[in-house]
Amino acid sequence: MNILYKLKQLDPSKKALSFLAERLQNDNYRGIQLSQHNRYEEKDIVFILEEIYKLVKLNKMQIRNTDLSKRPHNIIGEENYSTLVNNICSKMNRCTQDSLRKNLFVDMHRMGLIDRYNEKCEKVAPFQRATIKYISLTTLGYQLIKSKNIFDKHMIYTNALERLLGGFGEIILSIIFELDAYYIEIYELLFFATFVNKEMKHKIYLKSDIVAFIREYRALSKIQKKQLRDIVQEYCNPKNFDGNKTNKRDYHNWKNETQQIASLLSQTVYFEYNEKEEKLFIKTDKNGIYSGRRLKRSKEEKSNYFKEHKIEKTKGFELHHIVPLSMAKNRNEFDILDNWKNMAYIDGYSHSKITQNNNFHMKLSFKNTSAIFNDIRVNKKDTIICEKDKEISYNVENQNVMKEYNQKILNAKE
């Protein structure tokens, strides 16, 4: 506790430091956990999928379900799995039977590239805890390895990444825009951004809270920032805590997870991660989507929303892009999506529900004065309803304008 007191005393006026001290005492101090520790790129995932297909095609493959330390030898039925790991090691120079099933397969399942099954050959949900005994390629995984067009292949992989990231990329993009910068530092991700939409002491920390904390952090001197990192590292030493992993704090493990998130974000079309500077930048591509300039959200369109709806800013509300900016494949599409007609000023809780569902609630409709955000996926009838002046602030006279613009975007051809 004395260590955390030192953290607050670096600058008692900074709410960000008090927040961080509270966060470190919370059992959920790591916040968002999107991926396992293994670093990988598109080529690695494609290679693993190809090796699975060579061995079992679209059939199920029995895998090890016990750690090597507990059972060093493979049993009958695990021959293909053993061969798979050996093949991967020969190409990637890193992979064990444990790391493949406990790390890479978990991410690949959440990306929608493989299915995992329990001992009864029943499919397991991506985030469900269960003993896994079999895996198989999904249709999406098969499409990824069979696609001959390099651009289509990358788009399939990017969409799979978006599924794994669960809308977090869209949140980070929005945070960077709010900061009027082109980057976010790894420590800003670590200490603040990975807690967006998380709850602590009956308060949900919204994007606006996180942006405010990062601004305060950026106002600290270099010496203060170093002192902050040293204090956090000193406190988050597993040796300082008794009990199980939940009770312990592990700085290096926590930072490694955050670096993995940055690595994954850098594989999307919007970000590039500079390991030396430890910053995640909005990407510049002279020949691609950004037309030689940094991507920047339009302040004019943001202002237009309030002007066209004749409303004022409300505490706890956030401007939400109904069809997310991450759907843009080029600069023109980005500008179309970054339009006030594709925005909704909704409360933080509703915004959190949408982002946690991978931003699939893209279809807009209205019932009386309430706005309804519908899940666009086939056979999904999930809706999020925002009541006017309670969960959404807008002018009802613009219902048709917003709805028609939404339909044009969703019905647009390639």
C-alpha positions in Angstrom: 0.0 0.0 0.0 2.9 2.4 0.7 4.1 1.8 -2.9 0.8 2.9 -4.3 0.8 5.9 -2.0 4.0 6.9 -3.7 2.3 6.6 -7.0 -0.5 9.1 -6.0 2.1 11.5 -4.6 3.9 11.9 -7.9 1.2 14.5 -8.7 -1.8 14.5 -6.3 -3.8 16.6 -8.7 -3.8 13.9 -11.4 -6.9 11.7 -11.3 -5.1 9.3 -13.6 -2.7 8.3 -10.9 -5.4 7.7 -8.4 -7.2 5.6 -10.9 -4.1 3.5 -11.6 -3.5 3.0 -7.9 -7.1 1.7 -7.5 -6.8 -0.5 -10.7 -3.6 -2.2 -9.4 -5.5 -3.3 -6.3 -8.4 -4.8 -8.3 -8.3 -8.5 -9.1 -9.2 -7.6 -12.7 -6.3 -5.1 -12.9 -5.2 -6.5 -16.4 -8.5 -5.3 -17.9 -9.0 -6.4 -21.5 -7.4 -9.7 -22.3 -7.8 -10.4 -26.0 -5.0 -12.8 -26.9 -2.5 -15.3 -25.6 1.2 -14.7 -25.3 2.4 -16.1 -28.6 3.5 -13.6 -31.2 2.4 -14.5 -34.7 1.7 -13.0 -38.1 -0.7 -13.8 -40.9 1.8 -16.1 -42.6 2.2 -18.1 -39.4 -1.5 -18.7 -39.0 -1.9 -19.6 -42.6 0.9 -22.1 -42.4 -0.6 -23.8 -39.3 -4.0 -24.1 -41.1 -2.3 -25.5 -44.2 -0.5 -28.1 -42.1 -3.8 -29.1 -40.4 -5.5 -29.5 -43.8 -2.6 -31.6 -45.2 -3.0 -34.1 -42.3 -6.8 -34.3 -41.8 -8.4 -32.2 -44.5 -11.7 -30.9 -43.0 -12.0 -33.8 -40.5 -11.4 -33.6 -36.8 -7.9 -33.9 -35.4 -7.4 -35.4 -31.9 -5.0 -33.2 -29.9 -3.2 -33.6 -26.6 -5.4 -32.5 -23.6 -2.8 -32.9 -20.8 0.4 -30.9 -20.2 3.6 -32.5 -21.3 4.9 -32.2 -17.7 2.1 -34.5 -16.5 2.2 -36.9 -19.5 5.4 -36.7 -21.6 4.3 -39.2 -24.2 1.5 -39.1 -26.7 -1.3 -41.6 -26.6 -3.1 -43.5 -29.4 -5.0 -41.0 -31.6 -2.6 -38.1 -31.1 -0.2 -39.1 -33.8 -1.4 -36.4 -36.3 -1.1 -33.8 -33.6 2.5 -34.8 -32.8 3.3 -34.6 -36.5 1.6 -31.2 -36.8 3.7 -29.7 -34.0 6.9 -31.1 -35.5 6.1 -29.7 -38.9 5.3 -26.3 -37.4 8.6 -26.3 -35.4 10.6 -27.1 -38.5 9.2 -24.0 -40.2 8.6 -21.5 -37.4 11.4 -22.7 -35.0 9.1 -22.3 -32.1 6.0 -24.3 -30.9 5.3 -27.0 -28.4 2.4 -29.3 -28.1 1.3 -27.3 -25.0 1.7 -23.8 -26.5 -0.2 -24.8 -29.7 -3.3 -26.1 -27.9 -3.3 -23.6 -25.0 -2.3 -20.4 -26.9 -2.5 -20.4 -30.6 -5.5 -22.7 -31.0 -7.4 -20.5 -28.5 -6.8 -17.4 -30.6 -7.5 -19.2 -33.9 -10.8 -20.5 -32.4 -11.8 -16.9 -31.4 -10.8 -15.7 -34.9 -13.3 -18.2 -36.3 -10.6 -20.2 -38.2 -11.0 -23.5 -36.3 -13.6 -25.2 -34.2 -12.7 -26.9 -30.9 -14.5 -29.9 -29.4 -14.8 -31.6 -26.0 -14.3 -35.3 -25.3 -17.8 -36.0 -26.6 -17.0 -34.3 -29.9 -19.4 -31.5 -29.0 -18.4 -28.0 -30.3 -17.2 -25.7 -27.6 -17.9 -21.9 -27.7 -14.9 -19.6 -28.4 -14.8 -18.3 -24.8 -16.1 -21.4 -23.0 -13.9 -23.2 -20.5 -13.7 -26.9 -21.3 -11.3 -29.8 -21.8 -10.5 -29.7 -25.5 -9.8 -33.0 -27.3 -10.4 -32.3 -31.0 -10.1 -29.4 -33.5 -11.1 -28.9 -37.1 -10.9 -26.2 -39.8 -13.9 -24.0 -40.2 -15.2 -22.7 -43.5 -13.4 -19.4 -42.9 -10.2 -21.2 -42.1 -10.5 -23.2 -45.3 -11.2 -20.1 -47.4 -8.1 -18.4 -45.9 -5.7 -21.2 -47.1 -7.4 -21.7 -50.4 -7.8 -18.1 -51.5 -5.5 -17.4 -54.5 -5.9 -13.6 -54.4 -3.4 -12.1 -52.0 -5.8 -9.2 -51.3 -8.8 -11.4 -50.6 -6.6 -13.6 -48.3 -5.4 -10.6 -46.3 -9.0 -9.3 -46.0 -10.2 -12.7 -44.7 -7.3 -12.6 -42.1 -8.1 -9.0 -41.2 -11.8 -9.9 -40.6 -10.7 -12.8 -38.4 -8.4 -10.5 -36.4 -11.3 -8.1 -36.0 -13.4 -10.9 -34.5 -10.5 -11.8 -32.1 -10.0 -8.1 -31.1 -13.8 -7.8 -30.4 -14.1 -4.1 -31.6 -11.0 -3.0 -29.5 -9.2 -1.8 -32.6 -12.2 0.6 -33.3 -12.0 1.8 -29.7 -8.2 2.5 -30.0 -8.7 4.3 -33.3 -11.3 6.5 -31.7 -9.2 7.2 -28.6 -6.2 8.3 -30.8 -8.5 10.6 -32.7 -9.9 12.1 -29.5 -6.3 12.8 -28.4 -5.7 14.7 -31.6 -2.5 12.6 -32.1 -1.3 9.9 -34.5 -0.3 7.4 -31.9 -0.8 5.9 -28.5 2.2 4.7 -26.3 2.4 1.2 -25.1 2.3 2.4 -21.5 -0.9 4.4 -22.3 -2.4 1.1 -23.5 -1.1 -0.8 -20.5 -2.1 1.6 -17.7 -5.3 3.1 -19.2 -6.7 2.0 -22.5 -7.0 -1.7 -21.7 -9.5 -0.8 -18.9 -11.9 0.9 -21.3 -15.6 -0.2 -20.6 -14.4 -2.1 -17.5 -16.1 -1.7 -14.2 -14.4 -1.0 -10.8 -16.2 0.0 -7.6 -19.6 0.3 -9.4 -18.2 2.7 -12.0 -17.7 1.8 -15.7 -14.8 3.6 -17.2 -15.8 5.0 -20.6 -13.7 6.0 -23.5 -14.0 9.7 -22.4 -12.5 8.7 -18.9 -9.6 6.9 -20.6 -8.9 9.8 -22.9 -8.8 12.2 -19.9 -6.4 9.9 -18.1 -4.1 9.6 -21.0 -4.0 13.4 -21.4 -3.0 13.7 -17.8 -0.3 11.1 -18.3 1.0 13.0 -21.3 1.3 16.1 -19.1 3.7 14.4 -16.8 7.4 15.1 -17.2 9.8 12.3 -18.4 11.1 11.9 -14.9 7.6 11.5 -13.5 6.7 8.9 -16.2 9.8 6.9 -15.4 9.1 7.1 -11.7 5.5 6.0 -12.4 6.7 2.9 -14.4 9.2 2.0 -11.7 6.6 2.2 -8.9 4.2 0.0 -10.8 6.9 -2.5 -11.6 8.0 -2.6 -8.0 4.4 -3.1 -6.8 3.5 -5.7 -9.5 6.1 -8.3 -8.4 4.5 -11.8 -7.9 6.8 -12.3 -4.9 5.0 -9.4 -3.1 1.7 -11.4 -3.0 0.5 -14.6 -1.4 -2.2 -17.0 -2.8 -3.0 -17.9 -6.4 -2.6 -16.1 -9.7 -5.7 -14.0 -9.1 -4.2 -12.5 -5.9 -0.8 -11.8 -7.5 0.3 -9.0 -9.7 2.8 -9.6 -12.5 4.1 -6.5 -14.4 6.1 -8.4 -17.0 3.3 -10.7 -17.9 0.8 -7.8 -18.0 3.1 -5.8 -20.3 3.7 -8.8 -22.5 0.0 -9.2 -23.0 -0.3 -5.5 -24.0 2.5 -5.8 -26.4 0.7 -8.8 -28.0 -2.4 -6.7 -28.4 -0.3 -3.9 -30.1 1.3 -6.6 -32.3 -2.2 -7.8 -33.4 -3.5 -4.3 -34.0 -0.5 -3.5 -36.2 -1.6 -6.4 -38.5 -4.8 -4.5 -39.3 -5.0 -1.9 -42.1 -5.0 1.0 -39.6 -2.0 0.6 -37.3 1.7 0.1 -37.3 3.7 -0.6 -34.1 7.2 0.8 -33.6 8.8 -1.5 -31.1 11.8 0.9 -30.6 9.6 3.8 -29.7 7.0 1.6 -28.1 4.2 3.4 -29.9 1.2 2.3 -31.9 0.8 4.7 -34.9 -2.0 5.3 -37.3 -0.6 4.0 -40.5 0.6 6.1 -43.5 0.7 4.4 -46.9 1.5 6.5 -49.9 0.0 4.1 -52.3 -2.9 2.8 -50.3 -5.8 3.7 -48.1 -4.4 6.8 -46.6 -3.3 8.6 -49.8 0.0 9.7 -48.4 -1.4 11.4 -45.3 -2.2 10.3 -41.8 -5.8 9.2 -41.3 -7.7 11.7 -39.3 -11.2 11.9 -38.2 -13.2 14.9 -39.3 -13.8 17.4 -36.5 -16.3 19.1 -38.8 -18.5 16.0 -39.1 -18.3 15.6 -35.4 -19.5 19.2 -34.9 -22.1 18.7 -37.6 -23.8 16.0 -35.6 -24.6 18.4 -32.7 -25.5 21.2 -35.1 -27.8 19.1 -37.3 -29.5 17.5 -34.3 -29.6 20.8 -32.3 -28.3 19.2 -29.2 -25.6 19.8 -26.6 -22.9 17.5 -25.3 -24.0 15.3 -22.4 -21.8 13.8 -19.7 -21.5 10.0 -20.0 -22.5 10.0 -23.7 -20.2 9.2 -26.7 -20.4 9.7 -30.4 -20.7 6.3 -32.0 -20.1 5.4 -35.7 -23.1 3.1 -36.5 -21.2 1.4 -39.3 -17.6 1.4 -37.8 -14.7 3.2 -39.4 -12.8 -0.1 -39.4 -15.1 -1.3 -42.2 -13.4 1.2 -44.6 -11.2 -0.4 -47.3 -10.0 2.9 -48.8 -9.8 6.6 -48.1 -13.1 7.3 -49.9 -15.0 4.7 -47.8 -13.5 6.1 -44.7 -14.8 9.6 -45.5 -18.2 8.2 -46.2 -18.4 6.4 -42.9 -17.0 9.5 -41.0 -20.2 11.4 -41.7 -22.6 12.8 -39.1 -25.4 10.8 -40.7 -23.5 7.7 -39.7 -23.2 8.8 -36.1 -25.3 8.4 -33.0 -24.7 10.1 -29.6 -25.4 7.3 -27.2 -24.7 6.6 -23.5 -21.5 4.8 -22.6 -23.2 1.6 -21.4 -25.0 1.1 -24.8 -21.8 1.9 -26.6 -19.9 -0.7 -24.5 -22.5 -3.3 -25.4 -22.1 -2.6 -29.1 -18.3 -2.8 -29.1 -18.3 -5.9 -27.0 -20.4 -7.6 -29.7 -17.7 -6.8 -32.3 -19.7 -3.8 -33.6 -22.1 -6.0 -35.4 -25.1 -3.8 -34.5 -24.8 -1.8 -37.7 -28.4 -1.7 -39.0 -30.4 1.3 -37.7 -34.1 1.5 -37.4 -36.5 3.4 -35.2 -39.6 2.7 -33.2 -41.4 5.9 -32.2 -38.6 8.0 -30.8 -36.3 5.1 -29.8 -33.3 4.1 -32.0 -32.8 0.4 -32.6 -29.4 -1.0 -33.5 -29.8 -4.4 -35.1 -27.1 -7.2 -35.5 -26.4 -7.6 -39.2 -25.3 -11.2 -39.0 -27.5 -13.9 -40.6 -29.8 -15.7 -38.1 -28.9 -13.1 -35.4 -31.9 -11.1 -34.1 -30.1 -9.3 -31.3 -31.0 -5.6 -30.9 -29.9 -2.8 -28.7 -32.6 -0.2 -28.1 -31.7 3.3 -27.1 -34.5 5.5 -25.8 -34.4 9.1 -26.8 -33.0 11.5 -24.1 -32.2 8.5 -22.0 -29.7 6.4 -24.0 -29.5 8.5 -27.2 -29.5 12.2 -27.9 -30.7 13.2 -31.4 -33.4 15.1 -33.3 -36.3 12.9 -34.4 -36.7 15.0 -37.5 -33.5 13.4 -38.7 -34.7 9.8 -38.4 -35.2 9.3 -42.2 -31.9 11.0 -43.0 -30.0 8.7 -40.7 -31.9 5.5 -41.7 -31.6 6.1 -45.4 -27.8 6.9 -45.1 -27.4 3.7 -43.1 -29.2 1.6 -45.7 -27.1 3.1 -48.5 -23.9 2.1 -46.7 -25.1 -1.4 -45.9 -26.4 -2.0 -49.4 -23.4 -0.6 -51.2 -21.6 -2.8 -53.7 -17.9 -3.5 -53.8 
